[in-house]
């Protein structure tokens, strides 16, 4: 048994290989059914897209075998070179890229057309592995966090410049890997909250999303704060939230302020509340209260920037 584990095939994770082959087969059959031509009914017909896909599948298998044969220390040794090679390809697209299928993120090498953005996942994975395997690297330090963020963010920005937002968003999946390796939990939670706020701000009026954030933040703050300031915080919370409550849900429906003025009054009244809670957080050294305040302020910034992000970043792509 031990001798088998030291062989080439014994080292493979056959469950992963089986899942990969199943997904490839499903994808191939899906392409065949989507572009099926009765005059070319054979799935192995290389004059059709599904036949060419078969050639790429076999080519990928050969490439996978070559990658597996290469010793792991080679990847560790050349991880930086591989990562920067990927960045050079992305930069080359901005200068030499050609348009195909409505996308200008393609490079042409003779008869071969390929998208460097599709391969960026591999380059980033190797770059991260090389950096994180260093003995002096610590993910829970600010230096470590900034380094891995830069390794992911730089290619993501280059891909966004190529107007391939979907491929750039794929890189956010590395957060799952980093969390497994010790990434602080508040980072992925913050990302999830930001996504939820972004979607809610598109579907709802932002003033309702602000009301929701205010209610959640102030209730938590009320529960965590000391008794001496709890009444003060509660009054400010209700006073601030009043300007965000839809008129039909108020105890008295006199609307003294316009739509925009309600935003301004809410921010004006919530400022002393946040300041008071911040003082409590620092005096009592309540770390989670600091996190709540940071999340509340970030939520306000996020909500007000949703319109710009959607219209100027996502919509054009």
FINUPA-757944 format. One record per residue: residue in three letters; y, x, z of N, C-alpha, C, O in turn. Coordinates in steps of 0.05 Angstrom, whole numbers, always signed. Layout:
% FINUPA-757944
PT ALA Y X Z Y X Z Y X Z Y X Z $
...
END
This chain:
% FINUPA-757944
PT UNK -24 +17 +0 +0 +0 +0 +25 +17 +0 +44 +12 -15 $
PT UNK +25 +38 +17 +49 +56 +18 +52 +70 -9 +75 +75 -18 $
PT UNK +29 +78 -21 +31 +92 -46 +43 +74 -68 +59 +84 -85 $
PT UNK +37 +49 -67 +48 +30 -86 +78 +27 -83 +92 +23 -103 $
PT UNK +88 +27 -58 +116 +24 -53 +133 +47 -64 +157 +44 -68 $
PT UNK +120 +70 -68 +135 +93 -78 +134 +94 -108 +148 +111 -120 $
PT UNK +119 +77 -122 +119 +76 -151 +144 +61 -161 +158 +48 -145 $
PT UNK +150 +64 -187 +173 +51 -199 +172 +21 -196 +192 +9 -187 $
PT UNK +150 +9 -203 +147 -20 -201 +145 -30 -172 +152 -52 -166 $
PT UNK +135 -13 -155 +132 -21 -127 +158 -23 -112 +160 -38 -92 $
PT UNK +179 -10 -122 +205 -11 -109 +222 -35 -118 +242 -41 -105 $
PT UNK +213 -49 -139 +228 -71 -149 +226 -95 -130 +205 -100 -118 $
PT UNK +248 -110 -128 +248 -136 -114 +239 -157 -134 +256 -168 -149 $
PT UNK +214 -163 -134 +203 -180 -155 +213 -209 -153 +213 -224 -173 $
PT UNK +220 -218 -129 +232 -245 -126 +258 -246 -141 +264 -266 -155 $
PT UNK +275 -226 -139 +300 -225 -153 +296 -223 -183 +310 -236 -198 $
PT UNK +276 -207 -191 +270 -205 -220 +261 -232 -231 +269 -240 -253 $
PT UNK +244 -247 -215 +234 -273 -224 +257 -293 -227 +258 -308 -246 $
PT UNK +275 -293 -207 +298 -311 -209 +316 -305 -232 +326 -323 -246 $
PT UNK +320 -279 -237 +336 -270 -260 +324 -279 -286 +338 -290 -303 $
PT UNK +298 -275 -290 +285 -283 -314 +286 -313 -318 +289 -323 -341 $
PT UNK +283 -328 -297 +285 -357 -298 +313 -366 -307 +315 -384 -324 $
PT UNK +334 -354 -296 +361 -361 -304 +366 -354 -333 +380 -369 -347 $
PT UNK +356 -331 -341 +360 -323 -369 +346 -343 -388 +357 -350 -409 $
PT UNK +322 -351 -381 +307 -370 -397 +321 -397 -399 +323 -409 -420 $
PT UNK +332 -406 -376 +346 -432 -376 +371 -430 -393 +377 -448 -408 $
PT UNK +386 -407 -391 +410 -404 -407 +404 -403 -437 +418 -414 -453 $
PT UNK +382 -389 -444 +374 -387 -472 +367 -414 -484 +376 -421 -506 $
PT UNK +351 -429 -469 +344 -456 -478 +368 -474 -480 +370 -491 -498 $
PT UNK +387 -471 -461 +412 -488 -461 +428 -482 -487 +438 -501 -499 $
PT UNK +430 -457 -494 +445 -450 -519 +430 -461 -543 +443 -471 -561 $
PT UNK +404 -459 -543 +388 -470 -565 +392 -500 -569 +395 -510 -591 $
PT UNK +392 -514 -546 +396 -543 -548 +424 -551 -555 +429 -572 -567 $
PT UNK +444 -535 -547 +472 -542 -551 +480 -538 -581 +496 -554 -591 $
PT UNK +470 -518 -594 +478 -512 -622 +454 -515 -641 +453 -502 -662 $
PT UNK +435 -532 -634 +411 -535 -650 +417 -545 -679 +433 -563 -683 $
PT UNK +405 -532 -698 +407 -539 -726 +380 -545 -737 +362 -528 -737 $
PT UNK +375 -570 -746 +348 -577 -756 +339 -559 -779 +315 -556 -783 $
PT UNK +357 -548 -795 +349 -531 -817 +341 -503 -807 +327 -488 -822 $
PT UNK +348 -497 -783 +340 -471 -771 +328 -478 -743 +339 -472 -722 $
PT UNK +304 -490 -744 +293 -501 -719 +278 -480 -702 +269 -487 -680 $
PT UNK +276 -456 -711 +262 -435 -696 +281 -422 -676 +303 -413 -684 $
PT UNK +273 -420 -651 +291 -408 -631 +294 -378 -635 +312 -366 -624 $
PT UNK +275 -366 -651 +276 -337 -656 +291 -330 -682 +291 -307 -690 $
PT UNK +304 -350 -694 +319 -346 -719 +344 -329 -713 +363 -340 -701 $
PT UNK +344 -304 -722 +367 -286 -716 +392 -292 -732 +413 -280 -728 $
PT UNK +390 -311 -751 +414 -319 -766 +431 -339 -750 +454 -345 -758 $
PT UNK +420 -349 -728 +433 -368 -711 +441 -355 -685 +432 -334 -678 $
PT UNK +459 -369 -671 +469 -358 -646 +447 -355 -625 +446 -335 -611 $
PT UNK +428 -374 -624 +407 -371 -604 +388 -348 -611 +376 -336 -593 $
PT UNK +384 -343 -637 +368 -320 -644 +381 -294 -637 +367 -275 -628 $
PT UNK +407 -292 -642 +422 -267 -634 +421 -264 -604 +421 -242 -593 $
PT UNK +422 -286 -590 +421 -285 -560 +395 -272 -551 +394 -258 -531 $
PT UNK +373 -277 -566 +347 -265 -559 +349 -235 -562 +338 -220 -545 $
PT UNK +363 -225 -582 +366 -196 -586 +381 -184 -562 +374 -163 -552 $
PT UNK +402 -198 -554 +418 -188 -531 +402 -189 -505 +405 -172 -488 $
PT UNK +384 -208 -503 +367 -210 -479 +349 -186 -477 +346 -173 -456 $
PT UNK +336 -179 -500 +318 -156 -500 +333 -130 -496 +324 -112 -483 $
PT UNK +357 -129 -508 +374 -105 -504 +382 -102 -475 +383 -80 -464 $
PT UNK +388 -124 -461 +395 -123 -433 +371 -114 -416 +375 -100 -396 $
PT UNK +347 -122 -423 +323 -113 -408 +319 -83 -411 +313 -70 -391 $
PT UNK +323 -73 -435 +320 -44 -439 +341 -29 -423 +336 -8 -410 $
PT UNK +366 -39 -423 +388 -27 -408 +382 -28 -378 +387 -9 -364 $
PT UNK +370 -50 -368 +363 -53 -340 +342 -32 -332 +344 -21 -310 $
PT UNK +323 -27 -350 +302 -7 -343 +315 +20 -341 +308 +36 -324 $
PT UNK +333 +27 -360 +347 +53 -359 +362 +56 -333 +362 +77 -321 $
PT UNK +376 +35 -325 +392 +35 -301 +375 +39 -276 +382 +54 -258 $
PT UNK +351 +27 -276 +333 +29 -253 +320 +57 -252 +315 +67 -230 $
PT UNK +316 +69 -275 +304 +96 -276 +323 +117 -265 +314 +137 -253 $
PT UNK +349 +114 -270 +369 +134 -261 +369 +134 -230 +371 +113 -218 $
PT UNK +367 +158 -218 +367 +159 -188 +393 +148 -176 +415 +151 -188 $
PT UNK +391 +136 -153 +414 +124 -140 +436 +144 -134 +460 +137 -134 $
PT UNK +428 +169 -128 +449 +189 -121 +467 +195 -144 +490 +204 -140 $
PT UNK +458 +190 -169 +476 +194 -192 +499 +174 -192 +521 +181 -198 $
PT UNK +493 +149 -185 +514 +129 -183 +533 +135 -161 +557 +131 -164 $
PT UNK +523 +145 -138 +540 +152 -116 +558 +175 -123 +582 +176 -116 $
PT UNK +547 +194 -139 +562 +218 -146 +585 +211 -166 +606 +222 -165 $
PT UNK +579 +193 -184 +598 +186 -206 +611 +158 -202 +621 +147 -221 $
PT UNK +610 +148 -178 +621 +121 -173 +651 +119 -180 +659 +100 -192 $
PT UNK +666 +139 -172 +695 +139 -179 +700 +140 -209 +717 +126 -219 $
PT UNK +684 +157 -222 +687 +160 -251 +680 +133 -265 +695 +125 -283 $
PT UNK +659 +120 -256 +651 +95 -268 +672 +73 -264 +678 +58 -282 $
PT UNK +683 +73 -239 +704 +53 -233 +729 +57 -250 +739 +38 -262 $
PT UNK +738 +81 -252 +763 +86 -268 +758 +83 -298 +776 +77 -313 $
PT UNK +733 +88 -306 +726 +82 -334 +729 +53 -340 +739 +45 -361 $
PT UNK +721 +36 -321 +725 +7 -324 +754 -1 -326 +762 -18 -341 $
PT UNK +771 +12 -309 +800 +7 -310 +811 +15 -337 +829 +1 -348 $
PT UNK +802 +38 -348 +812 +47 -374 +805 +27 -396 +821 +22 -414 $
PT UNK +781 +15 -394 +773 -5 -414 +792 -30 -412 +800 -41 -432 $
PT UNK +798 -38 -387 +816 -61 -384 +844 -55 -394 +857 -72 -406 $
PT UNK +854 -30 -390 +880 -22 -401 +879 -21 -431 +898 -28 -445 $
PT UNK +856 -12 -442 +854 -11 -472 +855 -38 -484 +866 -41 -506 $
PT UNK +846 -59 -470 +847 -86 -480 +876 -95 -484 +882 -108 -503 $
PT UNK +893 -87 -465 +921 -95 -466 +935 -83 -491 +955 -94 -500 $
PT UNK +924 -61 -501 +937 -47 -524 +921 -53 -550 +933 -58 -571 $
PT UNK +895 -52 -548 +878 -53 -572 +862 -79 -574 +847 -83 -593 $
PT UNK +866 -97 -556 +850 -122 -555 +854 -139 -580 +877 -141 -590 $
PT UNK +833 -152 -589 +834 -170 -612 +827 -198 -602 +814 -202 -582 $
PT UNK +836 -218 -618 +832 -246 -610 +806 -256 -622 +800 -252 -645 $
PT UNK +790 -270 -605 +765 -282 -614 +759 -306 -597 +759 -304 -572 $
PT UNK +755 -329 -610 +750 -353 -595 +773 -362 -577 +769 -374 -556 $
PT UNK +798 -356 -586 +821 -363 -570 +828 -344 -548 +847 -348 -533 $
PT UNK +812 -322 -545 +817 -303 -524 +823 -276 -536 +809 -267 -555 $
PT UNK +843 -262 -526 +851 -236 -537 +841 -213 -519 +853 -192 -518 $
PT UNK +819 -217 -505 +809 -197 -486 +784 -183 -497 +768 -173 -481 $
PT UNK +782 -181 -523 +759 -169 -536 +766 -141 -547 +788 -137 -557 $
PT UNK +747 -123 -545 +749 -97 -558 +728 -96 -581 +706 -107 -578 $
PT UNK +735 -82 -602 +717 -79 -625 +708 -50 -629 +725 -33 -631 $
PT UNK +682 -46 -629 +671 -19 -634 +651 -23 -657 +627 -27 -653 $
PT UNK +662 -20 -682 +645 -24 -705 +636 -53 -707 +652 -71 -707 $
PT UNK +609 -58 -708 +599 -85 -709 +597 -99 -682 +590 -123 -681 $
PT UNK +604 -85 -661 +601 -96 -634 +627 -106 -623 +647 -91 -624 $
PT UNK +628 -130 -614 +651 -142 -600 +642 -146 -571 +621 -158 -565 $
PT UNK +659 -137 -552 +652 -141 -524 +677 -144 -507 +699 -136 -515 $
PT UNK +674 -157 -484 +696 -162 -465 +693 -143 -441 +674 -147 -425 $
PT UNK +710 -124 -438 +709 -106 -415 +711 -122 -389 +700 -114 -368 $
PT UNK +726 -144 -389 +729 -160 -365 +702 -170 -354 +699 -174 -330 $
PT UNK +683 -175 -372 +657 -185 -364 +641 -163 -349 +625 -169 -331 $
PT UNK +647 -138 -356 +632 -116 -343 +647 -106 -318 +636 -89 -304 $
PT UNK +670 -116 -313 +686 -107 -290 +671 -111 -264 +674 -95 -245 $
PT UNK +655 -132 -262 +640 -137 -237 +622 -114 -230 +620 -106 -207 $
PT UNK +610 -102 -251 +592 -79 -246 +608 -55 -237 +601 -41 -218 $
PT UNK +631 -49 -251 +647 -26 -244 +658 -28 -216 +658 -9 -201 $
PT UNK +667 -52 -208 +678 -56 -182 +656 -53 -160 +661 -42 -139 $
PT UNK +633 -64 -166 +611 -62 -147 +603 -33 -142 +599 -25 -119 $
PT UNK +602 -17 -163 +595 +11 -160 +618 +26 -146 +612 +43 -128 $
PT UNK +643 +20 -152 +665 +33 -139 +666 +26 -109 +670 +44 -93 $
PT UNK +661 +1 -102 +661 -7 -74 +638 +7 -59 +641 +16 -37 $
PT UNK +614 +8 -72 +591 +20 -59 +596 +50 -54 +589 +60 -33 $
PT UNK +609 +63 -73 +615 +92 -70 +634 +97 -47 +631 +115 -31 $
PT UNK +655 +80 -45 +675 +84 -24 +664 +76 +4 +668 +91 +23 $
PT UNK +649 +54 +5 +639 +45 +31 +616 +61 +42 +609 +59 +65 $
PT UNK +604 +77 +25 +581 +94 +34 +591 +120 +46 +575 +136 +56 $
PT UNK +617 +125 +45 +627 +150 +57 +626 +148 +87 +631 +128 +99 $
PT UNK +618 +170 +100 +615 +170 +130 +641 +163 +145 +640 +151 +166 $
PT UNK +664 +171 +133 +690 +166 +147 +702 +139 +142 +723 +132 +152 $
PT UNK +688 +123 +126 +699 +96 +119 +692 +76 +140 +669 +75 +149 $
PT UNK +712 +60 +148 +708 +38 +167 +722 +13 +156 +747 +13 +153 $
PT UNK +707 -8 +151 +718 -32 +139 +737 -47 +158 +755 -61 +148 $
PT UNK +734 -44 +184 +750 -60 +203 +777 -46 +209 +791 -56 +226 $
PT UNK +783 -24 +196 +809 -11 +199 +828 -21 +177 +818 -29 +156 $
PT UNK +854 -19 +182 +873 -28 +161 +870 -11 +136 +873 -21 +114 $
PT UNK +865 +15 +140 +862 +33 +117 +838 +24 +100 +840 +23 +75 $
PT UNK +816 +18 +114 +792 +9 +99 +797 -18 +85 +788 -21 +62 $
PT UNK +810 -37 +98 +816 -63 +86 +834 -60 +62 +829 -73 +41 $
PT UNK +855 -44 +64 +873 -40 +42 +859 -27 +18 +865 -33 -5 $
PT UNK +841 -8 +24 +827 +6 +3 +809 -12 -13 +809 -12 -38 $
PT UNK +792 -28 +1 +774 -46 -14 +790 -68 -27 +782 -78 -49 $
PT UNK +812 -77 -15 +829 -97 -28 +841 -86 -54 +841 -101 -75 $
PT UNK +850 -61 -54 +861 -49 -78 +839 -46 -100 +845 -51 -123 $
PT UNK +815 -39 -92 +794 -35 -111 +787 -61 -125 +779 -61 -149 $
PT UNK +791 -84 -112 +785 -110 -124 +810 -121 -138 +808 -133 -159 $
PT UNK +833 -117 -126 +858 -130 -135 +868 -118 -161 +878 -132 -179 $
PT UNK +866 -91 -164 +876 -78 -188 +863 -88 -214 +877 -96 -232 $
PT UNK +836 -88 -215 +824 -99 -239 +829 -129 -243 +831 -139 -265 $
PT UNK +831 -144 -220 +837 -172 -222 +864 -177 -235 +867 -195 -252 $
PT UNK +884 -161 -228 +911 -164 -240 +910 -158 -270 +922 -171 -286 $
PT UNK +895 -136 -277 +893 -129 -306 +879 -151 -322 +887 -157 -344 $
PT UNK +859 -164 -309 +845 -186 -323 +864 -210 -326 +863 -224 -346 $
PT UNK +881 -215 -305 +900 -237 -307 +920 -232 -330 +929 -251 -343 $
PT UNK +928 -207 -333 +946 -200 -355 +933 -205 -383 +947 -209 -402 $
PT UNK +907 -205 -383 +892 -211 -408 +888 -241 -411 +876 -251 -430 $
PT UNK +899 -257 -392 +897 -286 -392 +868 -296 -390 +860 -314 -404 $
PT UNK +853 -283 -372 +826 -290 -367 +824 -297 -337 +810 -283 -322 $
PT UNK +837 -318 -328 +838 -325 -300 +810 -330 -288 +805 -323 -266 $
PT UNK +793 -343 -304 +766 -349 -294 +750 -324 -287 +737 -323 -266 $
PT UNK +752 -303 -304 +738 -278 -298 +750 -264 -274 +736 -250 -259 $
PT UNK +777 -267 -271 +789 -254 -248 +781 -267 -222 +777 -254 -202 $
PT UNK +778 -294 -222 +769 -308 -198 +741 -301 -190 +734 -303 -167 $
PT UNK +724 -292 -209 +697 -285 -203 +696 -261 -183 +678 -259 -167 $
PT UNK +717 -244 -184 +718 -221 -167 +721 -229 -137 +715 -213 -119 $
PT UNK +730 -253 -132 +733 -262 -104 +706 -264 -91 +704 -266 -66 $
PT UNK +684 -265 -106 +657 -267 -95 +650 -242 -79 +632 -243 -62 $
PT UNK +664 -220 -83 +659 -196 -68 +666 -200 -38 +656 -184 -21 $
PT UNK +681 -220 -32 +687 -226 -4 +662 -232 +12 +659 -224 +35 $
PT UNK +643 -245 -1 +617 -251 +12 +602 -225 +19 +591 -223 +41 $
PT UNK +602 -207 +0 +588 -181 +4 +602 -166 +27 +589 -154 +44 $
PT UNK +629 -165 +26 +644 -150 +46 +641 -163 +74 +639 -148 +94 $
PT UNK +639 -189 +75 +635 -202 +101 +608 -194 +112 +605 -190 +137 $
PT UNK +588 -192 +96 +561 -183 +104 +562 -154 +115 +547 -146 +132 $
PT UNK +581 -138 +104 +583 -110 +113 +603 -106 +136 +609 -83 +143 $
PT UNK +614 -128 +147 +631 -125 +170 +660 -134 +167 +676 -129 +184 $
PT UNK +666 -147 +145 +693 -157 +141 +700 -178 +163 +684 -196 +168 $
PT UNK +724 -175 +176 +732 -194 +197 +730 -223 +187 +739 -229 +164 $
PT UNK +720 -241 +203 +716 -269 +195 +741 -284 +188 +740 -302 +172 $
PT UNK +764 -276 +200 +788 -291 +194 +798 -288 +165 +813 -305 +155 $
PT UNK +789 -267 +152 +798 -263 +124 +785 -284 +105 +800 -297 +91 $
PT UNK +759 -287 +104 +748 -308 +87 +756 -336 +95 +760 -353 +78 $
PT UNK +760 -340 +122 +769 -367 +131 +797 -372 +120 +803 -395 +111 $
PT UNK +814 -352 +121 +841 -355 +111 +841 -362 +81 +856 -378 +71 $
PT UNK +823 -348 +66 +820 -353 +38 +811 -382 +32 +822 -395 +14 $
PT UNK +792 -392 +48 +783 -419 +44 +805 -439 +50 +808 -459 +35 $
PT UNK +820 -434 +71 +842 -452 +78 +863 -452 +56 +874 -473 +49 $
PT UNK +869 -429 +45 +889 -427 +24 +880 -443 -1 +896 -456 -13 $
PT UNK +854 -441 -7 +844 -456 -30 +846 -486 -25 +854 -501 -43 $
PT UNK +839 -495 -1 +841 -523 +6 +869 -533 +4 +875 -555 -7 $
PT UNK +888 -517 +15 +917 -525 +14 +926 -526 -15 +942 -544 -22 $
PT UNK +918 -507 -31 +926 -507 -59 +917 -532 -73 +933 -545 -87 $
PT UNK +892 -540 -69 +881 -564 -82 +895 -589 -72 +901 -607 -87 $
PT UNK +899 -590 -45 +912 -614 -34 +941 -616 -43 +950 -639 -48 $
PT UNK +955 -594 -47 +982 -594 -55 +985 -603 -84 +1006 -612 -93 $
PT UNK +963 -600 -100 +963 -609 -127 +959 -639 -128 +971 -654 -144 $
PT UNK +940 -649 -112 +932 -677 -112 +953 -694 -97 +960 -716 -107 $
PT UNK +963 -685 -74 +981 -700 -57 +1010 -689 -60 +1014 -668 -71 $
PT UNK +1028 -705 -50 +1056 -696 -47 +1056 -674 -26 +1044 -677 -5 $
PT UNK +1068 -650 -32 +1068 -628 -13 +1078 -636 +15 +1070 -623 +35 $
PT UNK +1095 -656 +16 +1106 -664 +43 +1083 -675 +60 +1085 -672 +85 $
PT UNK +1063 -688 +48 +1041 -698 +64 +1023 -675 +73 +1012 -676 +95 $
PT UNK +1020 -655 +56 +1004 -632 +64 +1017 -617 +87 +1004 -607 +105 $
PT UNK +1044 -615 +86 +1059 -603 +108 +1054 -618 +134 +1051 -607 +155 $
PT UNK +1055 -645 +131 +1050 -661 +155 +1022 -656 +167 +1019 -654 +191 $
PT UNK +1002 -653 +150 +975 -648 +159 +974 -621 +173 +962 -618 +194 $
PT UNK +986 -600 +161 +987 -573 +173 +1001 -574 +200 +993 -561 +219 $
PT UNK +1024 -588 +201 +1039 -590 +225 +1023 -603 +247 +1022 -593 +270 $
PT UNK +1010 -625 +241 +994 -639 +261 +972 -622 +272 +968 -621 +296 $
PT UNK +957 -609 +255 +934 -593 +264 +944 -569 +281 +934 -564 +302 $
PT UNK +965 -555 +270 +975 -532 +285 +987 -539 +312 +982 -525 +331 $
PT UNK +1002 -560 +313 +1016 -568 +338 +996 -579 +358 +1000 -575 +382 $
PT UNK +976 -593 +349 +955 -603 +368 +940 -580 +381 +936 -579 +405 $
PT UNK +933 -560 +365 +919 -536 +375 +938 -521 +394 +930 -512 +416 $
PT UNK +963 -519 +386 +982 -505 +403 +986 -520 +429 +989 -507 +450 $
PT UNK +987 -546 +428 +990 -562 +453 +967 -558 +472 +970 -556 +496 $
PT UNK +942 -556 +461 +919 -553 +477 +918 -525 +490 +907 -521 +512 $
PT UNK +929 -505 +476 +927 -478 +485 +950 -469 +503 +948 -450 +518 $
PT UNK +973 -483 +500 +997 -475 +514 +996 -483 +544 +980 -500 +552 $
PT UNK +1013 -469 +560 +1014 -475 +588 +1027 -502 +594 +1040 -513 +576 $
PT UNK +1023 -513 +618 +1034 -540 +624 +1064 -540 +624 +1076 -561 +618 $
PT UNK +1077 -518 +631 +1106 -518 +634 +1120 -523 +607 +1141 -535 +607 $
PT UNK +1108 -515 +585 +1121 -519 +560 +1107 -539 +542 +1115 -544 +520 $
PT UNK +1086 -552 +553 +1070 -570 +536 +1087 -594 +528 +1085 -603 +505 $
PT UNK +1104 -605 +546 +1121 -628 +540 +1141 -620 +519 +1146 -635 +500 $
PT UNK +1153 -597 +522 +1173 -587 +503 +1161 -584 +475 +1173 -592 +455 $
PT UNK +1137 -573 +474 +1124 -570 +448 +1117 -597 +436 +1120 -601 +412 $
PT UNK +1107 -615 +452 +1100 -641 +442 +1123 -656 +430 +1121 -668 +409 $
PT UNK +1146 -656 +444 +1170 -669 +434 +1179 -657 +407 +1186 -672 +389 $
PT UNK +1179 -631 +406 +1187 -618 +381 +1167 -625 +359 +1175 -628 +335 $
PT UNK +1142 -626 +366 +1121 -632 +346 +1125 -660 +334 +1125 -663 +310 $
PT UNK +1129 -680 +352 +1133 -707 +342 +1159 -709 +327 +1161 -724 +307 $
PT UNK +1180 -696 +336 +1206 -697 +323 +1204 -685 +295 +1214 -695 +276 $
PT UNK +1190 -662 +293 +1187 -649 +267 +1169 -665 +249 +1175 -668 +225 $
PT UNK +1147 -675 +259 +1128 -690 +243 +1141 -716 +233 +1132 -726 +212 $
PT UNK +1160 -728 +247 +1173 -753 +239 +1183 -751 +211 +1181 -770 +195 $
PT UNK +1195 -728 +205 +1208 -725 +178 +1187 -723 +156 +1194 -724 +132 $
PT UNK +1162 -719 +163 +1141 -717 +143 +1124 -742 +141 +1109 -745 +122 $
PT UNK +1126 -760 +161 +1110 -784 +160 +1120 -803 +138 +1144 -808 +137 $
PT UNK +1103 -814 +121 +1111 -833 +101 +1125 -857 +115 +1116 -865 +136 $
PT UNK +1147 -867 +104 +1162 -889 +117 +1145 -913 +125 +1151 -924 +146 $
PT UNK +1125 -920 +109 +1108 -943 +116 +1092 -940 +141 +1082 -960 +152 $
PT UNK +1089 -915 +151 +1072 -910 +174 +1088 -905 +199 +1077 -899 +220 $
PT UNK +1115 -906 +197 +1132 -901 +221 +1134 -926 +238 +1131 -948 +229 $
PT UNK +1140 -921 +264 +1145 -943 +282 +1171 -957 +275 +1172 -982 +277 $
PT UNK +1191 -943 +265 +1215 -955 +254 +1220 -942 +227 +1218 -918 +225 $
PT UNK +1227 -958 +207 +1226 -949 +180 +1253 -941 +169 +1257 -939 +145 $
PT UNK +1273 -936 +186 +1299 -927 +177 +1297 -898 +167 +1290 -880 +182 $
PT UNK +1302 -894 +141 +1300 -868 +129 +1328 -856 +127 +1343 -863 +109 $
PT UNK +1335 -839 +146 +1362 -828 +147 +1366 -804 +128 +1388 -797 +123 $
PT UNK +1344 -793 +118 +1346 -769 +102 +1332 -772 +75 +1313 -788 +72 $
PT UNK +1342 -758 +56 +1329 -758 +29 +1303 -742 +30 +1296 -730 +51 $
PT UNK +1289 -742 +8 +1263 -728 +6 +1266 -699 +12 +1251 -687 +27 $
PT UNK +1287 -686 +0 +1290 -657 +4 +1300 -651 +32 +1293 -631 +44 $
PT UNK +1318 -668 +43 +1328 -663 +70 +1306 -665 +91 +1308 -652 +111 $
PT UNK +1285 -680 +86 +1264 -682 +105 +1249 -655 +107 +1241 -647 +129 $
PT UNK +1246 -641 +85 +1235 -614 +85 +1252 -596 +103 +1242 -582 +121 $
PT UNK +1278 -597 +99 +1296 -579 +113 +1296 -585 +143 +1295 -566 +159 $
PT UNK +1297 -611 +150 +1296 -618 +179 +1270 -610 +192 +1269 -601 +215 $
PT UNK +1248 -614 +177 +1222 -606 +188 +1221 -576 +194 +1213 -568 +216 $
PT UNK +1230 -560 +175 +1230 -531 +180 +1249 -524 +202 +1243 -505 +218 $
PT UNK +1272 -537 +205 +1291 -532 +226 +1279 -537 +253 +1283 -522 +272 $
PT UNK +1265 -560 +256 +1254 -568 +282 +1228 -553 +289 +1222 -549 +312 $
PT UNK +1213 -545 +268 +1188 -531 +274 +1193 -502 +281 +1176 -489 +293 $
PT UNK +1216 -491 +273 +1222 -463 +278 +1222 -456 +308 +1209 -437 +316 $
PT UNK +1236 -472 +326 +1235 -466 +354 +1207 -470 +366 +1199 -456 +385 $
PT UNK +1192 -489 +355 +1164 -493 +365 +1147 -469 +359 +1133 -459 +377 $
PT UNK +1149 -459 +335 +1133 -435 +328 +1142 -411 +344 +1126 -395 +354 $
PT UNK +1169 -408 +348 +1179 -386 +364 +1169 -388 +393 +1161 -368 +405 $
PT UNK +1170 -412 +405 +1160 -415 +432 +1131 -408 +435 +1123 -394 +453 $
PT UNK +1115 -418 +416 +1086 -411 +417 +1081 -382 +413 +1063 -370 +424 $
PT UNK +1098 -369 +397 +1095 -340 +392 +1100 -325 +418 +1086 -306 +424 $
PT UNK +1121 -333 +433 +1126 -321 +459 +1103 -324 +478 +1095 -305 +491 $
PT UNK +1091 -348 +478 +1068 -352 +495 +1045 -335 +487 +1031 -323 +504 $
PT UNK +1041 -333 +461 +1018 -317 +450 +1021 -288 +458 +1001 -275 +465 $
PT UNK +1045 -277 +457 +1049 -249 +464 +1048 -244 +494 +1037 -224 +503 $
PT UNK +1059 -262 +509 +1060 -259 +538 +1032 -261 +550 +1024 -245 +568 $
PT UNK +1016 -280 +540 +989 -284 +551 +968 -270 +535 +944 -271 +541 $
PT UNK +977 -256 +514 +959 -241 +497 +937 -258 +486 +913 -252 +487 $
PT UNK +945 -281 +475 +926 -300 +463 +924 -294 +433 +941 -303 +418 $
PT UNK +903 -280 +426 +900 -271 +399 +897 -294 +379 +908 -294 +358 $
PT UNK +881 -314 +387 +875 -336 +369 +900 -353 +365 +903 -366 +344 $
PT UNK +919 -354 +385 +943 -369 +381 +961 -355 +360 +975 -368 +344 $
PT UNK +961 -328 +361 +976 -314 +341 +965 -320 +313 +980 -323 +294 $
PT UNK +939 -322 +311 +926 -328 +286 +934 -356 +276 +939 -359 +252 $
PT UNK +935 -375 +294 +943 -402 +287 +972 -402 +276 +977 -415 +256 $
PT UNK +990 -388 +290 +1017 -387 +281 +1020 -374 +254 +1034 -384 +236 $
PT UNK +1005 -352 +250 +1006 -339 +224 +995 -357 +202 +1006 -358 +180 $
PT UNK +974 -372 +209 +963 -391 +190 +982 -413 +183 +984 -422 +160 $
PT UNK +997 -423 +203 +1016 -445 +199 +1039 -436 +180 +1046 -449 +161 $
PT UNK +1050 -412 +187 +1072 -402 +170 +1062 -396 +142 +1076 -402 +122 $
PT UNK +1038 -384 +140 +1027 -379 +113 +1022 -404 +98 +1026 -405 +73 $
PT UNK +1014 -425 +112 +1010 -451 +99 +1035 -462 +86 +1035 -472 +64 $
PT UNK +1057 -460 +101 +1083 -469 +91 +1090 -454 +66 +1099 -466 +46 $
PT UNK +1087 -428 +67 +1093 -411 +43 +1075 -419 +20 +1084 -421 -3 $
PT UNK +1050 -423 +26 +1030 -430 +5 +1037 -456 -8 +1036 -459 -33 $
PT UNK +1044 -476 +8 +1050 -503 -2 +1074 -503 -21 +1074 -516 -42 $
PT UNK +1095 -488 -13 +1119 -487 -29 +1115 -471 -55 +1131 -474 -73 $
PT UNK +1095 -453 -55 +1091 -437 -79 +1070 -448 -98 +1065 -436 -119 $
PT UNK +1057 -470 -91 +1036 -481 -107 +1046 -489 -135 +1033 -483 -155 $
PT UNK +1069 -502 -136 +1080 -511 -161 +1084 -487 -180 +1077 -489 -204 $
PT UNK +1096 -466 -170 +1101 -442 -187 +1074 -430 -196 +1071 -423 -219 $
PT UNK +1055 -427 -177 +1029 -414 -184 +1014 -431 -205 +1003 -420 -224 $
PT UNK +1015 -457 -202 +1000 -474 -221 +1013 -474 -249 +999 -471 -269 $
PT UNK +1040 -476 -250 +1054 -479 -275 +1057 -452 -290 +1058 -452 -315 $
PT UNK +1060 -430 -275 +1066 -405 -287 +1043 -385 -288 +1043 -366 -303 $
PT UNK +1022 -390 -272 +999 -371 -271 +974 -384 -283 +961 -373 -301 $
PT UNK +966 -407 -272 +940 -419 -280 +943 -435 -306 +926 -433 -324 $
PT UNK +963 -452 -308 +965 -470 -330 +967 -456 -357 +954 -465 -376 $
PT UNK +983 -434 -360 +984 -421 -386 +957 -408 -395 +953 -403 -418 $
PT UNK +939 -404 -375 +913 -391 -382 +891 -411 -386 +868 -403 -391 $
END
